[in-house]
Amino acid sequence: MKLAFLHKVFSTLLALLVLVSTLSLAIEKHFCGDVLVDVAVFTEIDKCCSGDSDKTTKDSCCKNEVDIVEGQDNITIKTFEDLEDIHKQVLFAYAHSYINLYEILPKQIIPHKDYSPPLLIRNIQVLDETYLI
């Protein structure tokens, strides 16, 4: 049961890792002079300057910066057949050595596993006045 739970946790973490590594973001920043006014990741930035943001004049103190964080575009899936022969041999030897590391014990026979003791009607030790010291 612990192994199944651990397997689910690692599977979820690996799926999230693939999702995060392929995610692309655009971080927009708005500056008035040298002061950072607003930062937005998924929404539009709030602009403090009046007028069109498309028209930039020489005396304009406002500027916008866009930082783009690009994720991976291609994810390759390698199979066992894609490996070189030496890597296949090393992987097989590694797996074989650890599989044979643990010895399977024979099933033990318990002769009295279905035995139920008789019901205790009287305490025989008290009746016979036999006390263990």
Residue, then its C-alpha position, 0 to 999 in steps of 0.5 A: m500500500k505504501l508503494a502504491f501511494l509512493h508511486k502515485v506521488f512520484s507520478t503526479l510530481l513528474a506530470l507537474l514537472v513536465l507541465v511546468s517545463t513546457l509552460s510559457l509566460a510573458i511578464e509585463k512591467h510598467f515603469c514611470g521613470d525609474v519606479l516600477v508601478d505594476v507587474a502582470v503575468f496573466t492580466e493587463i498592466d495598469k498604466c499611470c501615464s495618460g494618453d496612448s501607450d502606443k505613441t512614445t514621445k521623447d519626453s515621456c517618462c513611462k515605459n513598458e517592458v515585456d520579459i518572455v519566459e519560454g518553455q520547451d517546445n519539443i519533448t522527446i520520449k526515448t524507448f529501450e530500443d533507442l539506447e545504444d547496445i552498451h547502455k542496454q547491457v549495463l541497464f540489464a546487468y544493473a536491474h538483474s543484480y538488484i532483482n536477485l539481491y533479495e531472496i524469496l523465503p519459502k512459505q512457512i507452515i504454522p501448524h496451530k494457526d486455526y487452534s483456538p484455546p478453550l474458554l476460561i471458566r475458572n481460574i485454575q491457578v487460584l483454585d489450586e493456590t499455585y502462584l508464580i513468584 
